[in-house]
Amino acid sequence: MPMIDMPFEELVEYKGRNPKPKDFDEYWERALAEMKAVDAQLELVRSEFQVPFAECFHLYFTGVKGARIHCKYVKPKNALEPHPAVIQFHGYTVNSGEWAGLLSFAALGYSVIAMDVRGQGGYSEDTGGVKGNTHHGHIIRGLDDEGADHLLFRHIFLDTAQVARIVMDLPEVNEEKVIATGWSQGGALTLACAALEPRIKKAAPVYPFLSDYQRVWEMDLAKDAYHELKEYFRHFDPQHKREEEIFTKLGYIDIQHLAPRIKADVLMAVGLMDTVCPPSTQFAAYNKITSSKRYELYPDFGHEQLPGHPDRILQYILDI
C-alpha cells in the first residue's frame, strides 16, 4: 500500500499527538452555554433562485459574539412532514456553493441547509475583536488573546451546533433524522457539529481538517491549508519558546479532542496519499469516536475528488 505517513496498522491505532487542555470539557460546556443564551433572530428570505419541486431560501441567524450567519436552505415541496434534513459544510476559505448542489437532497424529499462559515468566502460575518495578528488564517485567529475564548474556530464550531439546533426546530424537519456532511474543513465541521449537538443521527466527513496540529507541523506539512501554523511560528515565536503553550491552546479547537462526544453513526473517507490533511491526523479523530463508525480508504488518492464516494454518501444518507 502506498505510504506518505504511518504504516496502516499504526494508523488504525494512532491516538493523536497534539496536547489536550486540562479544562477542555469545561471550556466547551461554557461555550455551549454562551451559544444557547444567544437570541438567534432567525430570518428566512425567499431566494430569486427557485425550482418546481422545492423552495429555496436565504436563512440568517445570529451566532456567538453577535455575528450574523448566512445559510442556503432548500425545503422540498410535497414531501412528508416531518422529514429528514441534511446539513452541509464547505471547505476552507470558500462558501456554501451553488443552489444546484443542494437539489439532489431536496429531490429525495430531504430539507438541506448549507452554512457559510463566518469570515470566509460567503456572506457570514466575522465580527473580529481579537488582539494581535490576523495574519493569513482562521486557525490562529485569537491565539494571542488571553485565554482561549476568542479563538475563531471556537465560534465557528458553535455555529455548526447552532445551525443544527435551528434545523431540528423547524416544523417540517424530523429532529431525529438530521445528517451532517462535508469535505476537508467541511469534514472537520461535520465532526464538530456531531460532537456539540449529540442529536445528529449520522455524520459523513471526508478527509477532515483541523485535527492534530502538532502532528501536521512535525511532518513538515504546515503548508497549503495549514500554512498559517508555520508562518505564525516564523513571525511570532521563531525559536519555538512557546511551542507547548501554542499547541496546547490549539488543542481547544482540535477535532480529535471533541470526537469522544459524538453519538452519531459515522462514515469517514480517507485518502492515504493526502498531504494536506495527513491520514494520521484524520485517524487521530476517527480512533477517538466511540459510536458506530466505519471508514472508506482510497490508497492512491490525496486531497481530491474520491471516485464513487459522493454516491456512497448519498446512499448512506438515504438509509436513515
C-alpha beads as a LAMMPS data file, in Angstrom:
LAMMPS data file: protein, C-alpha beads

320 atoms
319 bonds

1 atom types
1 bond types

-500.0 500.0 xlo xhi
-500.0 500.0 ylo yhi
-500.0 500.0 zlo zhi

Masses

1 110.0

Atoms # bond

1 1 1 0.000 0.000 0.000
2 1 1 1.410 3.476 -0.836
3 1 1 2.549 5.407 2.218
4 1 1 3.301 9.065 2.977
5 1 1 2.501 8.693 6.674
6 1 1 2.453 5.833 9.179
7 1 1 2.031 2.182 8.175
8 1 1 -1.662 1.356 8.008
9 1 1 -1.593 -0.909 11.074
10 1 1 -0.311 2.083 13.068
11 1 1 -2.845 4.500 11.590
12 1 1 -5.785 2.484 12.888
13 1 1 -4.326 2.601 16.417
14 1 1 -2.954 6.161 16.440
15 1 1 -4.493 8.408 19.134
16 1 1 -3.010 11.794 18.249
17 1 1 -0.081 13.987 19.206
18 1 1 -1.475 17.447 19.935
19 1 1 -1.961 18.062 23.683
20 1 1 -5.456 18.304 25.129
21 1 1 -6.012 21.188 27.570
22 1 1 -6.836 20.051 31.092
23 1 1 -10.059 22.083 31.208
24 1 1 -11.188 21.049 27.701
25 1 1 -14.615 19.726 28.708
26 1 1 -15.366 22.694 30.946
27 1 1 -14.273 25.025 28.133
28 1 1 -16.810 23.556 25.716
29 1 1 -19.621 23.352 28.264
30 1 1 -19.104 27.071 28.945
31 1 1 -19.038 27.776 25.208
32 1 1 -22.268 25.843 24.620
33 1 1 -23.954 27.739 27.451
34 1 1 -22.970 31.001 25.748
35 1 1 -24.387 29.756 22.444
36 1 1 -27.679 28.638 23.989
37 1 1 -28.152 32.084 25.541
38 1 1 -27.953 33.849 22.151
39 1 1 -31.157 35.198 20.590
40 1 1 -30.769 33.687 17.110
41 1 1 -33.145 36.194 15.460
42 1 1 -33.904 33.668 12.733
43 1 1 -34.809 35.154 9.342
44 1 1 -35.904 33.390 6.138
45 1 1 -35.747 35.319 2.855
46 1 1 -37.055 33.725 -0.324
47 1 1 -34.284 33.378 -2.911
48 1 1 -34.509 34.529 -6.511
49 1 1 -33.370 31.022 -7.426
50 1 1 -36.324 28.626 -7.399
51 1 1 -37.135 25.196 -8.830
52 1 1 -40.509 23.424 -9.335
53 1 1 -40.006 20.724 -6.684
54 1 1 -38.508 22.795 -3.814
55 1 1 -38.456 26.207 -2.175
56 1 1 -35.141 27.991 -1.751
57 1 1 -34.398 30.497 0.996
58 1 1 -31.574 32.547 2.447
59 1 1 -31.564 31.727 6.156
60 1 1 -29.884 34.105 8.608
61 1 1 -29.242 33.727 12.325
62 1 1 -27.160 35.477 14.971
63 1 1 -24.331 33.433 16.437
64 1 1 -21.989 33.998 19.362
65 1 1 -20.233 37.374 19.503
66 1 1 -23.104 38.910 17.546
67 1 1 -22.076 37.602 14.108
68 1 1 -24.846 37.295 11.556
69 1 1 -24.563 33.891 9.862
70 1 1 -25.888 33.169 6.374
71 1 1 -27.050 29.803 5.052
72 1 1 -28.773 28.474 1.960
73 1 1 -31.882 26.490 2.876
74 1 1 -33.849 24.287 0.481
75 1 1 -37.164 22.756 1.505
76 1 1 -38.820 20.138 -0.737
77 1 1 -42.403 20.679 -1.838
78 1 1 -44.951 17.918 -1.254
79 1 1 -42.569 15.928 0.963
80 1 1 -43.665 14.029 4.026
81 1 1 -43.530 16.158 7.154
82 1 1 -41.649 15.899 9.342
83 1 1 -38.880 14.657 7.047
84 1 1 -35.085 14.198 7.310
85 1 1 -32.634 17.059 6.830
86 1 1 -29.016 17.343 5.690
87 1 1 -26.555 19.949 6.977
88 1 1 -23.708 20.598 4.540
89 1 1 -20.404 22.267 5.467
90 1 1 -17.890 23.653 2.981
91 1 1 -14.099 23.610 2.607
92 1 1 -11.633 26.152 3.973
93 1 1 -11.985 29.751 2.721
94 1 1 -14.764 29.037 0.219
95 1 1 -18.554 29.171 0.694
96 1 1 -21.823 27.254 0.714
97 1 1 -21.697 26.718 -3.040
98 1 1 -24.402 26.861 -5.676
99 1 1 -28.080 26.186 -5.164
100 1 1 -27.833 23.419 -7.763
101 1 1 -25.501 21.458 -5.489
102 1 1 -28.250 21.144 -2.865
103 1 1 -31.047 19.941 -5.107
104 1 1 -30.266 16.221 -5.079
105 1 1 -31.180 16.068 -1.385
106 1 1 -34.367 18.087 -1.925
107 1 1 -35.344 15.806 -4.823
108 1 1 -35.198 12.924 -2.361
109 1 1 -37.622 14.680 -0.016
110 1 1 -34.983 15.973 2.418
111 1 1 -34.549 19.550 3.544
112 1 1 -30.945 20.734 3.219
113 1 1 -29.038 23.655 4.669
114 1 1 -25.546 24.826 3.695
115 1 1 -23.808 27.262 6.046
116 1 1 -21.350 29.978 5.041
117 1 1 -18.506 29.824 7.560
118 1 1 -18.052 33.208 9.220
119 1 1 -15.392 35.407 7.641
120 1 1 -14.656 33.086 4.717
121 1 1 -15.908 33.174 1.122
122 1 1 -19.623 33.624 1.738
123 1 1 -21.892 36.123 3.462
124 1 1 -21.451 35.196 7.128
125 1 1 -19.834 37.872 9.306
126 1 1 -16.561 37.745 11.183
127 1 1 -17.100 40.340 13.898
128 1 1 -13.387 40.327 14.802
129 1 1 -12.414 41.755 18.160
130 1 1 -9.163 39.881 18.780
131 1 1 -5.806 41.199 19.885
132 1 1 -2.597 40.602 17.989
133 1 1 -2.298 39.465 14.394
134 1 1 -4.872 38.363 11.880
135 1 1 -2.093 37.006 9.680
136 1 1 -3.444 34.755 6.970
137 1 1 -5.801 32.403 8.672
138 1 1 -8.570 31.363 10.924
139 1 1 -6.712 28.661 12.858
140 1 1 -4.501 31.257 14.551
141 1 1 -7.201 33.947 14.942
142 1 1 -7.422 34.769 18.642
143 1 1 -4.298 32.798 19.552
144 1 1 -2.669 35.877 21.101
145 1 1 -5.658 36.761 23.287
146 1 1 -5.602 35.928 26.979
147 1 1 -7.366 32.633 27.489
148 1 1 -8.922 30.740 24.587
149 1 1 -12.450 32.142 24.415
150 1 1 -11.672 34.255 21.336
151 1 1 -10.325 31.526 19.084
152 1 1 -12.242 31.960 15.853
153 1 1 -12.786 28.254 15.316
154 1 1 -14.439 28.117 18.735
155 1 1 -17.109 30.413 17.342
156 1 1 -17.295 28.504 14.046
157 1 1 -17.706 25.164 15.846
158 1 1 -20.511 26.722 17.893
159 1 1 -22.146 27.937 14.671
160 1 1 -22.333 24.319 13.488
161 1 1 -24.144 23.270 16.663
162 1 1 -26.438 26.279 16.489
163 1 1 -27.423 25.670 12.874
164 1 1 -28.172 22.041 13.773
165 1 1 -30.461 23.163 16.599
166 1 1 -32.197 25.618 14.267
167 1 1 -32.809 22.930 11.650
168 1 1 -34.081 20.474 14.257
169 1 1 -36.593 23.075 15.477
170 1 1 -38.080 23.668 12.007
171 1 1 -41.624 22.235 11.891
172 1 1 -41.006 20.409 8.603
173 1 1 -37.915 18.568 9.909
174 1 1 -37.776 15.318 11.865
175 1 1 -35.264 16.208 14.600
176 1 1 -34.345 12.544 14.989
177 1 1 -33.200 12.274 11.344
178 1 1 -30.657 15.031 10.801
179 1 1 -27.396 14.275 8.985
180 1 1 -24.195 16.345 8.718
181 1 1 -21.650 16.074 5.905
182 1 1 -18.711 17.916 4.349
183 1 1 -15.241 17.591 2.880
184 1 1 -11.934 18.867 4.363
185 1 1 -12.867 21.845 6.581
186 1 1 -16.422 20.641 5.983
187 1 1 -15.397 17.233 7.318
188 1 1 -13.983 18.834 10.452
189 1 1 -17.140 20.895 10.938
190 1 1 -19.238 17.765 10.415
191 1 1 -17.456 16.099 13.344
192 1 1 -17.594 19.267 15.464
193 1 1 -21.321 19.568 14.785
194 1 1 -21.967 15.941 15.769
195 1 1 -19.857 16.382 18.905
196 1 1 -21.526 19.586 20.087
197 1 1 -25.076 18.600 19.050
198 1 1 -25.340 14.930 20.035
199 1 1 -28.782 14.541 18.428
200 1 1 -27.134 14.427 14.970
201 1 1 -28.108 10.992 13.665
202 1 1 -25.429 10.460 11.010
203 1 1 -22.175 12.155 10.084
204 1 1 -20.334 11.723 6.782
205 1 1 -16.986 13.565 6.969
206 1 1 -14.431 13.329 4.176
207 1 1 -10.700 13.798 4.952
208 1 1 -11.357 16.120 7.912
209 1 1 -9.187 19.188 8.520
210 1 1 -8.389 20.813 11.911
211 1 1 -7.021 17.745 13.644
212 1 1 -3.732 17.041 15.440
213 1 1 -1.972 20.328 14.633
214 1 1 1.318 19.328 16.247
215 1 1 1.496 16.176 14.120
216 1 1 0.980 18.288 10.976
217 1 1 3.834 20.588 11.986
218 1 1 6.161 17.715 12.892
219 1 1 5.555 16.144 9.464
220 1 1 6.642 19.439 7.844
221 1 1 3.176 19.698 6.305
222 1 1 2.306 23.071 7.845
223 1 1 1.684 24.379 4.343
224 1 1 -1.301 24.557 1.996
225 1 1 -4.349 24.747 4.287
226 1 1 -2.158 24.566 7.412
227 1 1 0.499 27.062 6.271
228 1 1 -0.532 29.620 8.897
229 1 1 0.912 27.370 11.637
230 1 1 4.434 27.646 10.258
231 1 1 4.003 31.335 9.439
232 1 1 2.803 32.034 12.978
233 1 1 5.930 30.498 14.467
234 1 1 8.185 32.219 11.938
235 1 1 6.724 35.655 12.737
236 1 1 5.763 35.421 16.411
237 1 1 7.758 32.598 18.023
238 1 1 10.758 31.960 15.768
239 1 1 12.644 29.905 18.383
240 1 1 9.590 27.940 19.498
241 1 1 9.924 29.062 23.091
242 1 1 6.103 28.990 23.348
243 1 1 5.614 25.791 21.362
244 1 1 3.950 23.781 24.146
245 1 1 1.717 26.716 25.091
246 1 1 0.637 27.316 21.492
247 1 1 -0.164 23.712 20.618
248 1 1 -1.996 23.250 23.927
249 1 1 -4.132 26.307 23.186
250 1 1 -4.852 24.980 19.698
251 1 1 -5.995 21.800 21.440
252 1 1 -9.264 23.547 22.323
253 1 1 -10.153 23.634 18.609
254 1 1 -8.712 20.228 17.697
255 1 1 -11.498 17.936 16.495
256 1 1 -9.767 14.821 17.810
257 1 1 -10.491 16.024 21.348
258 1 1 -14.166 16.642 20.521
259 1 1 -14.572 13.245 18.830
260 1 1 -15.379 11.229 22.000
261 1 1 -18.555 13.317 22.436
262 1 1 -20.022 12.074 19.131
263 1 1 -23.081 9.830 19.364
264 1 1 -23.923 9.784 15.642
265 1 1 -23.245 6.940 13.257
266 1 1 -20.123 7.975 11.301
267 1 1 -18.936 7.205 7.768
268 1 1 -15.495 8.733 7.048
269 1 1 -13.410 8.690 3.867
270 1 1 -9.606 8.930 3.884
271 1 1 -7.141 9.286 1.030
272 1 1 -3.901 7.665 2.144
273 1 1 -1.791 9.976 -0.056
274 1 1 -3.278 13.130 1.465
275 1 1 -0.513 15.677 2.117
276 1 1 -2.967 18.473 3.015
277 1 1 -4.707 16.670 5.881
278 1 1 -2.358 13.753 6.627
279 1 1 -4.041 10.384 7.203
280 1 1 -2.670 10.104 10.756
281 1 1 -4.374 13.357 11.733
282 1 1 -7.653 12.070 10.366
283 1 1 -7.320 8.767 12.190
284 1 1 -6.420 10.651 15.387
285 1 1 -10.022 11.892 15.358
286 1 1 -11.616 8.728 13.948
287 1 1 -9.960 6.471 16.520
288 1 1 -11.450 8.519 19.369
289 1 1 -15.030 8.133 18.125
290 1 1 -16.825 5.606 20.308
291 1 1 -20.148 5.483 18.446
292 1 1 -20.916 3.231 15.457
293 1 1 -18.423 4.064 12.705
294 1 1 -16.678 2.873 9.564
295 1 1 -14.163 4.254 7.102
296 1 1 -13.609 4.020 3.357
297 1 1 -9.996 4.056 2.149
298 1 1 -8.612 5.465 -1.091
299 1 1 -4.977 4.272 -1.092
300 1 1 -3.804 6.166 -4.206
301 1 1 -5.703 9.392 -3.588
302 1 1 -4.876 12.591 -1.781
303 1 1 -6.896 15.714 -1.014
304 1 1 -9.041 15.486 -4.130
305 1 1 -12.213 14.057 -5.551
306 1 1 -12.693 10.468 -4.363
307 1 1 -14.365 8.426 -7.114
308 1 1 -17.652 6.920 -6.087
309 1 1 -17.718 8.477 -2.654
310 1 1 -20.381 11.156 -3.298
311 1 1 -22.665 8.314 -4.411
312 1 1 -21.749 6.339 -1.304
313 1 1 -22.612 9.323 0.907
314 1 1 -25.958 9.700 -0.843
315 1 1 -26.811 6.046 -0.253
316 1 1 -25.684 6.378 3.362
317 1 1 -27.926 9.395 3.865
318 1 1 -30.912 7.592 2.321
319 1 1 -30.622 4.734 4.813
320 1 1 -31.995 6.567 7.827

Bonds

1 1 1 2
2 1 2 3
3 1 3 4
4 1 4 5
5 1 5 6
6 1 6 7
7 1 7 8
8 1 8 9
9 1 9 10
10 1 10 11
11 1 11 12
12 1 12 13
13 1 13 14
14 1 14 15
15 1 15 16
16 1 16 17
17 1 17 18
18 1 18 19
19 1 19 20
20 1 20 21
21 1 21 22
22 1 22 23
23 1 23 24
24 1 24 25
25 1 25 26
26 1 26 27
27 1 27 28
28 1 28 29
29 1 29 30
30 1 30 31
31 1 31 32
32 1 32 33
33 1 33 34
34 1 34 35
35 1 35 36
36 1 36 37
37 1 37 38
38 1 38 39
39 1 39 40
40 1 40 41
41 1 41 42
42 1 42 43
43 1 43 44
44 1 44 45
45 1 45 46
46 1 46 47
47 1 47 48
48 1 48 49
49 1 49 50
50 1 50 51
51 1 51 52
52 1 52 53
53 1 53 54
54 1 54 55
55 1 55 56
56 1 56 57
57 1 57 58
58 1 58 59
59 1 59 60
60 1 60 61
61 1 61 62
62 1 62 63
63 1 63 64
64 1 64 65
65 1 65 66
66 1 66 67
67 1 67 68
68 1 68 69
69 1 69 70
70 1 70 71
71 1 71 72
72 1 72 73
73 1 73 74
74 1 74 75
75 1 75 76
76 1 76 77
77 1 77 78
78 1 78 79
79 1 79 80
80 1 80 81
81 1 81 82
82 1 82 83
83 1 83 84
84 1 84 85
85 1 85 86
86 1 86 87
87 1 87 88
88 1 88 89
89 1 89 90
90 1 90 91
91 1 91 92
92 1 92 93
93 1 93 94
94 1 94 95
95 1 95 96
96 1 96 97
97 1 97 98
98 1 98 99
99 1 99 100
100 1 100 101
101 1 101 102
102 1 102 103
103 1 103 104
104 1 104 105
105 1 105 106
106 1 106 107
107 1 107 108
108 1 108 109
109 1 109 110
110 1 110 111
111 1 111 112
112 1 112 113
113 1 113 114
114 1 114 115
115 1 115 116
116 1 116 117
117 1 117 118
118 1 118 119
119 1 119 120
120 1 120 121
121 1 121 122
122 1 122 123
123 1 123 124
124 1 124 125
125 1 125 126
126 1 126 127
127 1 127 128
128 1 128 129
129 1 129 130
130 1 130 131
131 1 131 132
132 1 132 133
133 1 133 134
134 1 134 135
135 1 135 136
136 1 136 137
137 1 137 138
138 1 138 139
139 1 139 140
140 1 140 141
141 1 141 142
142 1 142 143
143 1 143 144
144 1 144 145
145 1 145 146
146 1 146 147
147 1 147 148
148 1 148 149
149 1 149 150
150 1 150 151
151 1 151 152
152 1 152 153
153 1 153 154
154 1 154 155
155 1 155 156
156 1 156 157
157 1 157 158
158 1 158 159
159 1 159 160
160 1 160 161
161 1 161 162
162 1 162 163
163 1 163 164
164 1 164 165
165 1 165 166
166 1 166 167
167 1 167 168
168 1 168 169
169 1 169 170
170 1 170 171
171 1 171 172
172 1 172 173
173 1 173 174
174 1 174 175
175 1 175 176
176 1 176 177
177 1 177 178
178 1 178 179
179 1 179 180
180 1 180 181
181 1 181 182
182 1 182 183
183 1 183 184
184 1 184 185
185 1 185 186
186 1 186 187
187 1 187 188
188 1 188 189
189 1 189 190
190 1 190 191
191 1 191 192
192 1 192 193
193 1 193 194
194 1 194 195
195 1 195 196
196 1 196 197
197 1 197 198
198 1 198 199
199 1 199 200
200 1 200 201
201 1 201 202
202 1 202 203
203 1 203 204
204 1 204 205
205 1 205 206
206 1 206 207
207 1 207 208
208 1 208 209
209 1 209 210
210 1 210 211
211 1 211 212
212 1 212 213
213 1 213 214
214 1 214 215
215 1 215 216
216 1 216 217
217 1 217 218
218 1 218 219
219 1 219 220
220 1 220 221
221 1 221 222
222 1 222 223
223 1 223 224
224 1 224 225
225 1 225 226
226 1 226 227
227 1 227 228
228 1 228 229
229 1 229 230
230 1 230 231
231 1 231 232
232 1 232 233
233 1 233 234
234 1 234 235
235 1 235 236
236 1 236 237
237 1 237 238
238 1 238 239
239 1 239 240
240 1 240 241
241 1 241 242
242 1 242 243
243 1 243 244
244 1 244 245
245 1 245 246
246 1 246 247
247 1 247 248
248 1 248 249
249 1 249 250
250 1 250 251
251 1 251 252
252 1 252 253
253 1 253 254
254 1 254 255
255 1 255 256
256 1 256 257
257 1 257 258
258 1 258 259
259 1 259 260
260 1 260 261
261 1 261 262
262 1 262 263
263 1 263 264
264 1 264 265
265 1 265 266
266 1 266 267
267 1 267 268
268 1 268 269
269 1 269 270
270 1 270 271
271 1 271 272
272 1 272 273
273 1 273 274
274 1 274 275
275 1 275 276
276 1 276 277
277 1 277 278
278 1 278 279
279 1 279 280
280 1 280 281
281 1 281 282
282 1 282 283
283 1 283 284
284 1 284 285
285 1 285 286
286 1 286 287
287 1 287 288
288 1 288 289
289 1 289 290
290 1 290 291
291 1 291 292
292 1 292 293
293 1 293 294
294 1 294 295
295 1 295 296
296 1 296 297
297 1 297 298
298 1 298 299
299 1 299 300
300 1 300 301
301 1 301 302
302 1 302 303
303 1 303 304
304 1 304 305
305 1 305 306
306 1 306 307
307 1 307 308
308 1 308 309
309 1 309 310
310 1 310 311
311 1 311 312
312 1 312 313
313 1 313 314
314 1 314 315
315 1 315 316
316 1 316 317
317 1 317 318
318 1 318 319
319 1 319 320
